[in-house]
Amino acid sequence: METEIFDLKEALDGVGGDKEFFKEIVGEFLKACPEQLTAIRDSIARSDSKALERTAHALKGNVGPFYAKRAVEAALKLEVMGRGGDLAHAQEEYAILEKEIDRVRLALETAIK
C-alpha cells in the first residue's frame, strides 16, 4: 500500500540507503509540513498568487525526495496556478493536496517505525 503513496525504495536510494538519515529527513518533513500547508491555504485565501507559487513550490520540493507522485503533482498544480495568477480552482486543488499530503505523512510515519 505504501508504494502507491510513496516509493520507499527510491527514497532510500536517494539517501544512499542510510535509514537513519532517511528518518531525519522524514522528521523534518513532518515538522515543516503543517506550516507549509497553512501558508498555501493562507495565500489562496488572500488571492496572493506569488505566495501560492512560492509556498507550493517549497512543499513540492520537500515531498519530492519521497517519490510521492500524487502529492508532488498536486503541489505542482497549485504552483502553476500561482505562476499563472489563476486561482479560480485553487481551493479545490488545495483540498486534493491536503488529502495527498495526509496520506504521505501517515505512510512515512509507518515506514519509520
PyMOL commands that set and color helices and strands:
alter all, ss='L'
color gray80, all
select helices_A, chain A and resi 2-5+8-14+19-45+49-66+69-84+90-111
alter helices_A, ss='H'
color red, helices_A
deselect
rebuild
show_as cartoon
